[in-house]
Amino acid sequence: MIRSIPNPPMDREDVDRFRRNLEKHLRGDFTEEERHQIEARRAQEEAITKRIIENCGGKNPILGY
């Protein structure tokens, strides 16, 4: 969930962690376990999206079509 604080306080460790994580994603440097977790999360997101659209009569409730 997105924080409601527009500029949350961050220390150097938070910034360093963010930069390492961003670099990892840009390079695609994931371990096999991380790849499995990402694929599982994507599959779960797709299943939830499909279920929501089916419950709304085949329409995307956010886009309206």
N, CA, C and O atoms as a GROMACS GRO file, in nm:
protein
  260
    1MET      N    1   0.083  -0.118   0.000
    1MET     CA    2   0.000   0.000   0.000
    1MET      C    3   0.088   0.124   0.000
    1MET      O    4   0.191   0.127   0.067
    2ILE      N    5   0.048   0.223  -0.073
    2ILE     CA    6   0.125   0.347  -0.083
    2ILE      C    7   0.100   0.430   0.042
    2ILE      O    8  -0.013   0.450   0.085
    3ARG      N    9   0.209   0.478   0.098
    3ARG     CA   10   0.197   0.562   0.217
    3ARG      C   11   0.132   0.696   0.181
    3ARG      O   12   0.148   0.745   0.069
    4SER      N   13   0.060   0.753   0.276
    4SER     CA   14  -0.002   0.882   0.252
    4SER      C   15   0.095   0.996   0.278
    4SER      O   16   0.063   1.112   0.251
    5ILE      N   17   0.212   0.965   0.331
    5ILE     CA   18   0.314   1.067   0.357
    5ILE      C   19   0.388   1.093   0.225
    5ILE      O   20   0.451   1.001   0.172
    6PRO      N   21   0.382   1.216   0.172
    6PRO     CA   22   0.443   1.242   0.041
    6PRO      C   23   0.596   1.223   0.040
    6PRO      O   24   0.650   1.172  -0.058
    7ASN      N   25   0.663   1.262   0.144
    7ASN     CA   26   0.808   1.247   0.152
    7ASN      C   27   0.843   1.177   0.283
    7ASN      O   28   0.884   1.243   0.379
    8PRO      N   29   0.829   1.045   0.287
    8PRO     CA   30   0.857   0.975   0.414
    8PRO      C   31   1.004   0.986   0.449
    8PRO      O   32   1.090   0.987   0.361
    9PRO      N   33   1.034   0.993   0.578
    9PRO     CA   34   1.175   1.001   0.619
    9PRO      C   35   1.249   0.874   0.580
    9PRO      O   36   1.201   0.763   0.604
   10MET      N   37   1.366   0.891   0.521
   10MET     CA   38   1.448   0.777   0.479
   10MET      C   39   1.589   0.801   0.527
   10MET      O   40   1.640   0.913   0.522
   11ASP      N   41   1.653   0.696   0.574
   11ASP     CA   42   1.793   0.709   0.610
   11ASP      C   43   1.879   0.653   0.497
   11ASP      O   44   1.826   0.606   0.396
   12ARG      N   45   2.009   0.657   0.514
   12ARG     CA   46   2.100   0.611   0.408
   12ARG      C   47   2.081   0.464   0.375
   12ARG      O   48   2.094   0.423   0.260
   13GLU      N   49   2.049   0.385   0.477
   13GLU     CA   50   2.029   0.242   0.455
   13GLU      C   51   1.909   0.217   0.363
   13GLU      O   52   1.914   0.130   0.276
   14ASP      N   53   1.800   0.291   0.383
   14ASP     CA   54   1.682   0.278   0.297
   14ASP      C   55   1.715   0.314   0.152
   14ASP      O   56   1.673   0.244   0.060
   15VAL      N   57   1.789   0.421   0.134
   15VAL     CA   58   1.826   0.464  -0.001
   15VAL      C   59   1.917   0.361  -0.067
   15VAL      O   60   1.898   0.327  -0.184
   16ASP      N   61   2.015   0.310   0.007
   16ASP     CA   62   2.105   0.208  -0.048
   16ASP      C   63   2.029   0.081  -0.085
   16ASP      O   64   2.054   0.023  -0.191
   17ARG      N   65   1.935   0.038   0.000
   17ARG     CA   66   1.854  -0.080  -0.028
   17ARG      C   67   1.770  -0.060  -0.154
   17ARG      O   68   1.758  -0.150  -0.237
   18PHE      N   69   1.712   0.059  -0.167
   18PHE     CA   70   1.632   0.090  -0.286
   18PHE      C   71   1.718   0.083  -0.412
   18PHE      O   72   1.677   0.024  -0.512
   19ARG      N   73   1.837   0.143  -0.407
   19ARG     CA   74   1.924   0.144  -0.525
   19ARG      C   75   1.971   0.004  -0.563
   19ARG      O   76   1.976  -0.030  -0.681
   20ARG      N   77   2.005  -0.078  -0.462
   20ARG     CA   78   2.045  -0.216  -0.491
   20ARG      C   79   1.931  -0.295  -0.553
   20ARG      O   80   1.950  -0.371  -0.648
   21ASN      N   81   1.811  -0.275  -0.499
   21ASN     CA   82   1.694  -0.346  -0.549
   21ASN      C   83   1.662  -0.301  -0.692
   21ASN      O   84   1.631  -0.384  -0.777
   22LEU      N   85   1.670  -0.171  -0.719
   22LEU     CA   86   1.645  -0.119  -0.854
   22LEU      C   87   1.747  -0.175  -0.953
   22LEU      O   88   1.710  -0.218  -1.062
   23GLU      N   89   1.874  -0.175  -0.915
   23GLU     CA   90   1.978  -0.228  -1.004
   23GLU      C   91   1.956  -0.377  -1.031
   23GLU      O   92   1.975  -0.424  -1.143
   24LYS      N   93   1.917  -0.450  -0.929
   24LYS     CA   94   1.891  -0.594  -0.943
   24LYS      C   95   1.778  -0.617  -1.044
   24LYS      O   96   1.787  -0.706  -1.128
   25HIS      N   97   1.672  -0.536  -1.035
   25HIS     CA   98   1.559  -0.551  -1.127
   25HIS      C   99   1.596  -0.511  -1.269
   25HIS      O  100   1.555  -0.576  -1.365
   26LEU      N  101   1.674  -0.405  -1.284
   26LEU     CA  102   1.712  -0.359  -1.417
   26LEU      C  103   1.804  -0.460  -1.487
   26LEU      O  104   1.793  -0.480  -1.608
   27ARG      N  105   1.891  -0.522  -1.412
   27ARG     CA  106   1.983  -0.621  -1.469
   27ARG      C  107   1.921  -0.760  -1.480
   27ARG      O  108   1.970  -0.843  -1.557
   28GLY      N  109   1.816  -0.786  -1.405
   28GLY     CA  110   1.755  -0.918  -1.405
   28GLY      C  111   1.838  -1.018  -1.328
   28GLY      O  112   1.837  -1.138  -1.358
   29ASP      N  113   1.910  -0.971  -1.228
   29ASP     CA  114   1.999  -1.053  -1.146
   29ASP      C  115   1.922  -1.117  -1.031
   29ASP      O  116   1.932  -1.071  -0.917
   30PHE      N  117   1.848  -1.223  -1.058
   30PHE     CA  118   1.770  -1.286  -0.954
   30PHE      C  119   1.819  -1.428  -0.932
   30PHE      O  120   1.866  -1.495  -1.024
   31THR      N  121   1.807  -1.472  -0.807
   31THR     CA  122   1.836  -1.612  -0.778
   31THR      C  123   1.718  -1.696  -0.825
   31THR      O  124   1.613  -1.642  -0.859
   32GLU      N  125   1.737  -1.824  -0.828
   32GLU     CA  126   1.629  -1.914  -0.872
   32GLU      C  127   1.508  -1.902  -0.779
   32GLU      O  128   1.394  -1.905  -0.825
   33GLU      N  129   1.532  -1.889  -0.650
   33GLU     CA  130   1.423  -1.874  -0.554
   33GLU      C  131   1.346  -1.744  -0.578
   33GLU      O  132   1.223  -1.742  -0.572
   34GLU      N  133   1.418  -1.636  -0.604
   34GLU     CA  134   1.352  -1.507  -0.630
   34GLU      C  135   1.270  -1.513  -0.759
   34GLU      O  136   1.160  -1.458  -0.766
   35ARG      N  137   1.323  -1.580  -0.860
   35ARG     CA  138   1.248  -1.595  -0.987
   35ARG      C  139   1.118  -1.673  -0.962
   35ARG      O  140   1.012  -1.638  -1.014
   36HIS      N  141   1.128  -1.777  -0.882
   36HIS     CA  142   1.009  -1.856  -0.850
   36HIS      C  143   0.906  -1.772  -0.775
   36HIS      O  144   0.786  -1.780  -0.803
   37GLN      N  145   0.951  -1.690  -0.680
   37GLN     CA  146   0.860  -1.603  -0.605
   37GLN      C  147   0.793  -1.501  -0.696
   37GLN      O  148   0.673  -1.474  -0.682
   38ILE      N  149   0.867  -1.444  -0.789
   38ILE     CA  150   0.812  -1.345  -0.883
   38ILE      C  151   0.708  -1.410  -0.973
   38ILE      O  152   0.600  -1.354  -0.994
   39GLU      N  153   0.738  -1.529  -1.024
   39GLU     CA  154   0.643  -1.600  -1.110
   39GLU      C  155   0.517  -1.636  -1.034
   39GLU      O  156   0.406  -1.625  -1.087
   40ALA      N  157   0.531  -1.680  -0.910
   40ALA     CA  158   0.414  -1.716  -0.827
   40ALA      C  159   0.329  -1.592  -0.801
   40ALA      O  160   0.206  -1.599  -0.806
   41ARG      N  161   0.394  -1.480  -0.773
   41ARG     CA  162   0.320  -1.356  -0.747
   41ARG      C  163   0.245  -1.310  -0.872
   41ARG      O  164   0.130  -1.267  -0.863
   42ARG      N  165   0.310  -1.319  -0.989
   42ARG     CA  166   0.243  -1.281  -1.115
   42ARG      C  167   0.124  -1.371  -1.144
   42ARG      O  168   0.018  -1.323  -1.186
   43ALA      N  169   0.140  -1.501  -1.122
   43ALA     CA  170   0.029  -1.594  -1.146
   43ALA      C  171  -0.088  -1.563  -1.052
   43ALA      O  172  -0.204  -1.568  -1.094
   44GLN      N  173  -0.058  -1.531  -0.927
   44GLN     CA  174  -0.162  -1.498  -0.832
   44GLN      C  175  -0.232  -1.368  -0.874
   44GLN      O  176  -0.355  -1.358  -0.865
   45GLU      N  177  -0.156  -1.268  -0.918
   45GLU     CA  178  -0.216  -1.142  -0.962
   45GLU      C  179  -0.307  -1.163  -1.083
   45GLU      O  180  -0.416  -1.106  -1.089
   46GLU      N  181  -0.264  -1.245  -1.177
   46GLU     CA  182  -0.346  -1.273  -1.295
   46GLU      C  183  -0.475  -1.345  -1.257
   46GLU      O  184  -0.581  -1.316  -1.311
   47ALA      N  185  -0.467  -1.440  -1.163
   47ALA     CA  186  -0.586  -1.513  -1.119
   47ALA      C  187  -0.684  -1.418  -1.050
   47ALA      O  188  -0.805  -1.428  -1.070
   48ILE      N  189  -0.633  -1.329  -0.969
   48ILE     CA  190  -0.719  -1.233  -0.899
   48ILE      C  191  -0.785  -1.138  -1.000
   48ILE      O  192  -0.904  -1.110  -0.989
   49THR      N  193  -0.708  -1.090  -1.096
   49THR     CA  194  -0.762  -1.001  -1.200
   49THR      C  195  -0.872  -1.070  -1.277
   49THR      O  196  -0.978  -1.012  -1.302
   50LYS      N  197  -0.848  -1.194  -1.316
   50LYS     CA  198  -0.948  -1.270  -1.391
   50LYS      C  199  -1.075  -1.288  -1.309
   50LYS      O  200  -1.186  -1.275  -1.361
   51ARG      N  201  -1.059  -1.318  -1.182
   51ARG     CA  202  -1.175  -1.338  -1.093
   51ARG      C  203  -1.255  -1.209  -1.078
   51ARG      O  204  -1.378  -1.212  -1.080
   52ILE      N  205  -1.188  -1.095  -1.062
   52ILE     CA  206  -1.257  -0.966  -1.048
   52ILE      C  207  -1.335  -0.935  -1.176
   52ILE      O  208  -1.451  -0.894  -1.169
   53ILE      N  209  -1.271  -0.954  -1.291
   53ILE     CA  210  -1.338  -0.925  -1.418
   53ILE      C  211  -1.458  -1.017  -1.438
   53ILE      O  212  -1.562  -0.972  -1.487
   54GLU      N  213  -1.445  -1.144  -1.403
   54GLU     CA  214  -1.558  -1.237  -1.415
   54GLU      C  215  -1.673  -1.195  -1.324
   54GLU      O  216  -1.790  -1.208  -1.362
   55ASN      N  217  -1.641  -1.146  -1.206
   55ASN     CA  218  -1.745  -1.103  -1.112
   55ASN      C  219  -1.812  -0.972  -1.154
   55ASN      O  220  -1.918  -0.937  -1.102
   56CYS      N  221  -1.753  -0.901  -1.247
   56CYS     CA  222  -1.807  -0.773  -1.293
   56CYS      C  223  -1.871  -0.786  -1.431
   56CYS      O  224  -1.881  -0.688  -1.503
   57GLY      N  225  -1.912  -0.904  -1.467
   57GLY     CA  226  -1.980  -0.924  -1.594
   57GLY      C  227  -1.889  -0.913  -1.715
   57GLY      O  228  -1.934  -0.876  -1.823
   58GLY      N  229  -1.762  -0.943  -1.698
   58GLY     CA  230  -1.668  -0.940  -1.809
   58GLY      C  231  -1.609  -0.804  -1.836
   58GLY      O  232  -1.537  -0.786  -1.934
   59LYS      N  233  -1.637  -0.705  -1.750
   59LYS     CA  234  -1.583  -0.571  -1.767
   59LYS      C  235  -1.478  -0.543  -1.661
   59LYS      O  236  -1.487  -0.589  -1.547
   60ASN      N  237  -1.380  -0.466  -1.701
   60ASN     CA  238  -1.277  -0.423  -1.606
   60ASN      C  239  -1.335  -0.306  -1.526
   60ASN      O  240  -1.365  -0.202  -1.584
   61PRO      N  241  -1.351  -0.321  -1.394
   61PRO     CA  242  -1.413  -0.216  -1.316
   61PRO      C  243  -1.331  -0.087  -1.309
   61PRO      O  244  -1.387   0.020  -1.286
   62ILE      N  245  -1.202  -0.097  -1.328
   62ILE     CA  246  -1.118   0.023  -1.322
   62ILE      C  247  -1.124   0.100  -1.454
   62ILE      O  248  -1.139   0.222  -1.455
   63LEU      N  249  -1.114   0.028  -1.566
   63LEU     CA  250  -1.115   0.092  -1.697
   63LEU      C  251  -1.257   0.113  -1.752
   63LEU      O  252  -1.278   0.200  -1.836
   64GLY      N  253  -1.353   0.035  -1.704
   64GLY     CA  254  -1.490   0.052  -1.745
   64GLY      C  255  -1.527  -0.019  -1.873
   64GLY      O  256  -1.636   0.003  -1.925
   65TYR      N  257  -1.441  -0.104  -1.925
   65TYR     CA  258  -1.475  -0.183  -2.045
   65TYR      C  259  -1.418  -0.320  -2.034
   65TYR      O  260  -1.435  -0.402  -2.124
   0.00000   0.00000   0.00000
